[in-house]
Amino acid sequence: METVVIVLIEISFGTILCLHPMTKADMKKEARIRVTKHGEILIPAAFRKAMGIRVGDAVVLRLETDELSLSTLKQRIERAQRLLRKYVKPGTSLVDELIAERRGAPGRT
């Protein structure tokens, strides 16, 4: 069953009403948090656990149109590897190719 969540957005000239359809599963993927006076946010423990974020881990924030996206460096590397795999033949070692290319470059030994 789908639930409709009503989001009120306050802007300088009034309030805008937005209807955003959400399922119960979607609601478990969202949390309402506050920003501190220092601009800090606390990522809920369930979200940190789901993403594998531990104390001291570096994360990447990305501004996407009107939303912030958060990912770990590990997730970014894994995504890049998946994207690259489409263009590399099975059994090909990119490391070996890079080393061979560097050895053959002028001015290198």
C-alpha positions in Angstrom: 0.0 0.0 0.0 1.3 3.4 -0.9 1.2 6.3 1.5 1.3 9.9 0.3 3.6 12.1 2.4 2.9 15.8 2.3 6.0 18.0 2.4 5.7 21.6 3.2 8.5 23.7 1.8 8.8 27.2 3.2 10.4 29.8 1.0 10.6 33.6 1.2 7.3 34.3 -0.5 5.2 31.5 1.0 4.8 27.8 1.5 4.7 25.3 -1.3 2.8 22.0 -0.9 4.5 18.9 -2.4 3.0 15.5 -2.6 5.5 12.7 -2.5 4.3 9.1 -2.8 6.1 6.7 -0.4 5.8 3.1 0.7 6.5 1.8 4.2 9.8 0.5 2.8 10.7 4.0 1.6 9.9 5.4 5.1 12.5 3.1 6.6 15.1 4.6 4.2 14.5 8.2 5.4 15.2 10.0 8.6 14.5 13.5 9.8 17.6 15.0 11.4 18.7 18.5 12.4 21.7 20.5 11.4 23.7 21.9 14.4 24.8 25.5 14.6 28.2 24.3 13.3 26.6 22.7 10.2 27.0 19.2 11.5 24.5 16.4 11.1 24.3 13.0 12.9 23.8 10.0 10.6 21.4 7.6 12.4 23.1 4.4 13.6 20.8 2.2 11.4 21.9 4.2 8.3 25.6 4.0 9.3 25.3 0.2 9.8 23.5 -0.3 6.5 26.3 1.7 4.6 29.2 0.2 6.6 30.3 3.5 7.9 32.5 3.4 11.0 34.0 6.1 13.2 36.8 7.9 11.3 35.7 6.8 7.8 35.8 9.3 5.1 32.5 9.9 3.2 31.7 11.8 0.0 28.9 14.3 -0.1 27.5 15.2 -3.5 25.0 17.9 -4.3 22.4 16.5 -6.8 20.0 19.2 -8.0 18.1 19.8 -4.7 19.4 16.8 -2.6 22.5 15.7 -0.9 23.9 12.2 -1.6 26.3 10.5 0.7 28.5 7.6 -0.2 31.7 6.0 1.2 35.0 6.0 -0.6 34.7 2.2 -0.8 31.3 2.5 -2.5 32.7 5.0 -5.0 35.7 2.8 -5.8 33.4 -0.3 -6.2 31.1 1.7 -8.5 34.0 2.9 -10.7 35.3 -0.7 -10.9 31.9 -1.9 -12.0 31.6 0.8 -14.6 35.1 0.1 -15.9 34.6 -3.6 -16.1 32.3 -3.2 -19.0 35.2 -1.9 -21.1 37.9 -4.4 -20.1 38.1 -7.9 -21.6 38.1 -10.7 -19.1 41.6 -11.8 -18.1 43.1 -8.4 -18.9 45.3 -6.8 -16.3 45.2 -3.1 -16.5 48.1 -2.9 -14.1 50.3 -5.0 -16.4 49.2 -2.8 -19.4 50.0 0.4 -17.5 53.5 -0.9 -16.5 54.2 -2.0 -20.1 53.0 1.3 -21.4 55.2 3.3 -18.9 58.2 1.2 -19.7 57.8 1.9 -23.4 57.3 5.7 -23.0 60.2 8.0 -24.1 62.4 9.2 -21.2 61.4 6.2 -19.0 63.6 3.3 -18.0 
